[in-house]
Amino acid sequence: MTTVLITGAAGFIGYHLSKRWLDQGHTVIGVDSFSDYYDPSLKRDRVTMLTANPAFHLVEDKIETPGTLDAIFKTHKPSHVMHLAAQAGVRHSIEAPRDYVDANLIGTYELLEAARATPPQHMLLASTSSAYGANTKMPYAETDKTDAQMSFYAATKKATEAMAHSYAHLYDLPVTMFRFFTVYGPWGRPDMAYYKFTKAILADQVIDIYNHGRMKRDFTHIDDLVEAVRRLSETPPQTGHPAGDFDSLSPVAPFRIVNIGKSQPDELGVLIAEIEQSLGKTAVKNMMDMQPGDVPATWSDTRLLEALTGFKASVGLDQGIPAFVEWYKKYVDA
């Protein structure tokens, strides 16, 4: 079996990916700093479940710490790398942009340098659908021009794509970048809308609804995302072997960008209605204008994902939200 390095292993997506690789019998080296962007106890609880498996090894440190990742690569020689560690959040990037420089830019640089010295078979790095920024043509395709990011968070993630491409070209490192579309599910992040709505409705508190509820998101369930990443991990990019004219494969590097989404956006009101139905309670709504840095809609073109893996996301809100609410009641509201 293989050794997989997962940065941000205590995070929402990192936890689920770590669990999948462990369940398949692989060794996982997990790196996390347990930052206080949201309650670190949730991250600790995720890692407690992972460390129950002796094949999981935790390194508690910031990825931007010089030498940390280099030492991990040299010691463990991972065959696959899942780079998820990052400072997340569109609105927080307005308040604390330096956090994004440190974690997203410097942290990714440290990862790329470590991989250059000890090359893995395949590197899979998380980007974001926010990279599409002000684009209005939908669905968003990986080959679209993306030069108008609307938040500093999105700008740093777009920068990591460019950084990774240069290393893929210079050092022949196979790199797949993922643009995730609004991932949700059990063990999710408390700063995400669906989590905050659930908490507020149960507490009979008002929920703030931006853009007067006219937001649309390509909500992607965590189970679909994990399966997509698992399959893509087995498909490293090869220069000169595109999957079709819609492939983002670089002409000068083993590098491609892949959307991971449901390719079926839902209005915010549909999400709220599913939460209300699952909770058996009606929300008290406060309609608000669009927030700075937000985009009114996201919608993924997933033809490339399907061509490379044969996989298409299938979990709708009518399945995913009840499962999340069931977890929330057991873990948070018990």
C-alpha positions in Angstrom: 0.0 0.0 0.0 1.0 3.6 -0.5 2.0 6.5 1.8 -0.2 9.6 1.3 0.6 13.0 2.7 -2.5 15.1 3.5 -2.0 18.7 4.6 -4.9 20.2 6.5 -5.8 16.7 7.7 -7.8 18.0 10.7 -10.0 20.1 8.4 -13.4 19.2 7.0 -12.2 17.8 3.6 -8.9 16.7 4.9 -10.5 14.5 7.6 -12.8 12.8 5.1 -10.0 12.2 2.6 -7.7 10.9 5.3 -10.4 8.5 6.5 -11.0 7.2 2.9 -7.3 6.5 2.4 -7.0 4.8 5.8 -10.1 2.7 5.1 -8.4 1.5 1.9 -5.4 0.3 3.9 -2.9 3.1 3.1 -0.6 5.0 5.4 -1.5 8.6 5.9 0.8 11.4 7.1 -1.5 14.2 8.3 -0.3 17.7 8.8 -2.3 20.4 10.6 -1.7 23.5 12.8 -5.2 23.4 14.5 -5.6 27.1 13.8 -8.3 29.0 15.7 -10.1 30.3 12.6 -12.9 28.1 13.9 -13.2 26.1 17.1 -10.1 23.8 17.2 -12.0 21.3 19.3 -13.9 20.2 16.2 -10.6 19.6 14.5 -9.3 17.7 17.5 -12.3 15.5 17.5 -11.8 14.6 13.8 -8.2 13.7 14.4 -9.1 11.6 17.4 -11.1 9.4 15.1 -8.2 9.3 12.6 -5.5 8.4 15.2 -7.6 5.4 16.2 -6.0 3.9 13.1 -2.3 3.1 13.7 -1.6 3.9 10.0 -2.3 7.6 10.6 0.6 9.7 11.7 0.0 13.4 12.8 2.5 16.2 12.4 1.2 19.3 14.3 2.7 22.3 12.7 2.1 25.1 10.2 2.9 24.2 6.6 4.6 27.6 6.2 7.2 26.7 8.8 10.5 26.4 7.0 11.7 22.8 6.7 8.6 21.1 8.2 7.3 19.7 4.9 10.8 19.0 3.5 11.5 16.8 6.5 8.2 14.9 6.0 8.9 14.3 2.4 12.4 13.1 3.0 11.4 10.8 5.9 8.2 9.3 4.5 8.6 9.7 0.8 4.9 9.9 0.0 3.7 8.6 -3.3 0.7 10.9 -3.3 0.2 14.4 -1.9 -3.2 15.9 -1.1 -2.6 19.6 -0.3 -5.7 21.0 1.5 -4.1 23.2 4.2 -5.1 26.8 3.6 -6.7 29.8 5.2 -10.3 29.6 4.0 -13.1 32.1 3.9 -14.0 34.9 1.5 -15.1 37.4 4.1 -12.2 36.7 6.6 -9.8 37.5 3.8 -11.0 41.1 3.9 -10.3 41.3 7.6 -7.0 39.4 7.9 -5.3 39.2 4.5 -1.9 38.4 6.0 -3.2 35.0 7.1 -3.8 34.1 3.5 -0.3 35.2 2.4 1.2 32.9 5.1 -0.9 29.8 4.8 -1.8 29.9 1.1 1.2 31.4 -0.7 4.1 30.7 1.6 2.7 27.3 2.7 2.2 26.2 -0.9 5.7 27.4 -1.8 7.1 25.2 1.1 5.2 22.2 -0.3 6.4 22.7 -3.8 10.0 23.0 -2.7 9.7 19.8 -0.7 8.2 18.0 -3.6 11.0 19.2 -5.9 13.6 17.7 -3.6 11.6 14.4 -3.1 9.2 14.0 -6.0 5.9 12.1 -5.4 4.1 10.2 -8.1 1.1 12.7 -8.1 0.4 15.9 -6.3 -3.3 17.0 -5.9 -3.8 20.6 -4.7 -7.0 22.2 -3.6 -8.0 25.4 -5.4 -11.5 26.9 -5.3 -14.5 27.8 -7.6 -13.9 31.4 -6.3 -11.1 31.5 -8.8 -13.7 32.1 -11.6 -14.4 35.4 -9.9 -16.4 37.9 -12.0 -16.9 35.4 -14.9 -20.5 35.4 -16.0 -20.5 32.6 -18.6 -21.8 29.5 -16.9 -21.2 26.7 -16.3 -17.7 27.5 -15.3 -15.2 25.5 -17.4 -11.6 24.8 -16.5 -10.4 26.3 -19.8 -12.2 29.7 -19.1 -10.0 32.7 -18.6 -9.8 33.5 -14.9 -8.2 36.9 -14.3 -10.8 38.7 -12.2 -10.9 37.3 -8.7 -13.2 39.2 -6.4 -11.7 38.4 -3.0 -8.1 38.2 -1.7 -8.8 34.5 -0.7 -9.6 33.7 -4.4 -6.6 35.7 -5.5 -4.2 33.6 -3.3 -5.7 30.4 -4.5 -5.4 31.4 -8.2 -1.8 32.3 -7.4 -1.2 28.8 -6.1 -2.4 27.4 -9.4 0.2 29.5 -11.2 2.9 28.5 -8.7 2.2 24.8 -9.1 2.2 25.0 -12.8 5.6 26.5 -12.9 7.0 23.7 -10.7 5.2 21.1 -12.8 6.9 22.6 -15.9 10.4 23.1 -14.3 10.7 19.8 -12.4 8.3 17.5 -14.3 6.0 17.2 -11.2 2.6 15.7 -12.1 0.1 18.2 -10.5 -3.7 18.2 -10.5 -5.4 21.3 -9.1 -9.0 20.9 -7.9 -11.5 23.8 -8.0 -14.0 22.8 -5.3 -17.6 24.0 -5.5 -19.3 24.7 -2.1 -18.6 21.4 -0.3 -20.9 20.5 2.6 -21.7 17.5 4.9 -21.1 16.0 8.3 -18.1 17.3 10.2 -18.3 20.4 8.2 -17.0 23.9 8.9 -19.0 26.1 11.3 -18.3 29.2 9.2 -20.3 27.7 6.3 -23.8 29.0 5.6 -25.6 25.6 6.0 -23.9 25.0 9.4 -24.7 28.6 10.6 -28.3 28.3 9.4 -28.8 25.0 11.3 -27.4 26.4 14.5 -29.4 29.6 14.3 -32.8 28.0 13.5 -32.4 25.5 16.4 -31.7 28.5 18.7 -34.7 30.5 17.3 -32.3 33.1 16.0 -32.6 35.2 12.9 -30.6 34.0 9.9 -29.0 36.5 7.5 -29.7 35.8 3.9 -27.4 37.6 1.4 -28.5 39.0 -2.0 -32.1 38.6 -0.7 -31.9 34.8 -1.2 -31.0 35.0 -4.9 -27.6 33.4 -4.5 -27.1 30.1 -6.3 -24.4 27.6 -5.4 -23.3 24.3 -6.9 -23.6 22.5 -3.5 -21.3 19.4 -3.6 -21.7 16.7 -0.9 -18.5 15.6 0.8 -19.0 11.9 -0.2 -19.1 12.9 -3.9 -16.0 15.0 -3.5 -14.0 12.3 -1.8 -14.9 9.8 -4.5 -13.9 12.2 -7.2 -10.5 12.9 -5.6 -9.9 9.2 -5.1 -10.4 8.5 -8.7 -8.4 11.5 -9.9 -5.5 10.4 -7.8 -5.1 7.5 -10.1 -5.0 9.7 -13.2 -1.9 11.9 -13.1 -1.7 14.3 -15.9 0.7 13.5 -18.8 1.8 16.2 -21.2 0.5 15.6 -24.7 -2.4 13.3 -23.6 -5.5 15.5 -23.3 -8.9 14.0 -22.6 -10.5 16.2 -25.2 -10.8 19.8 -26.4 -12.3 20.7 -23.0 -9.2 19.5 -21.1 -7.2 22.1 -19.2 -4.0 20.0 -19.5 -1.0 22.3 -19.9 0.9 22.1 -23.2 4.2 22.5 -21.4 3.7 20.6 -18.1 2.1 17.5 -16.5 -0.5 19.9 -15.0 -4.3 20.2 -15.2 -7.1 21.9 -13.4 -10.3 19.9 -12.6 -13.7 21.2 -11.4 -15.3 19.1 -8.6 -18.9 20.0 -8.3 -22.4 18.7 -8.7 -23.0 20.6 -12.0 -26.5 21.5 -10.8 -26.7 24.7 -8.8 -29.5 25.3 -6.2 -30.9 28.6 -5.0 -30.1 29.5 -1.4 -33.8 29.3 -0.6 -33.8 25.6 -1.6 -31.0 24.9 0.9 -32.8 26.7 3.7 -36.1 24.9 2.9 -34.3 21.5 3.2 -32.8 22.6 6.5 -36.2 23.7 7.8 -37.8 20.5 6.8 -35.1 18.4 8.3 -35.3 20.3 11.6 -39.0 20.6 11.6 -38.7 24.4 12.3 -39.2 27.5 10.2 -36.4 30.0 10.0 -36.7 33.7 10.9 -35.1 35.4 7.9 -33.3 38.7 7.5 -32.8 39.6 3.9 -29.6 41.4 3.1 -27.6 42.8 0.2 -24.7 41.1 -1.4 -21.5 41.0 0.7 -18.2 42.3 -0.6 -16.2 39.5 -2.3 -19.1 37.2 -2.9 -20.4 36.1 -6.3 -24.1 35.6 -7.1 -23.8 32.1 -8.5 -21.5 29.2 -9.1 -22.0 26.3 -11.5 -19.4 23.7 -12.5 -18.8 22.2 -15.9 -17.8 18.7 -14.9 -17.2 17.2 -18.4 -13.4 16.8 -17.7 -14.0 15.1 -14.3 -16.4 12.6 -16.0 -14.0 12.0 -19.0 -11.0 11.3 -16.7 -12.8 9.2 -14.1 -16.3 8.2 -15.3 -17.6 9.8 -12.1 -20.5 12.2 -11.8 -21.7 13.6 -8.4 -25.2 12.3 -7.4 -26.0 13.4 -3.9 -28.6 16.1 -3.9 -29.6 18.5 -1.1 -32.6 16.4 -0.4 -30.2 13.6 0.7 -27.2 15.6 1.9 -28.9 18.1 4.2 -30.9 15.5 6.2 -27.7 13.6 6.7 -25.9 16.7 7.9 -28.7 17.6 10.3 -28.7 14.1 11.7 -24.9 14.4 12.4 -25.4 18.0 13.8 -28.0 16.9 16.3 -25.8 14.0 17.6 -22.5 16.0 17.7 -23.4 19.6 18.4 -26.9 19.7 19.8 -26.9 16.5 21.9 
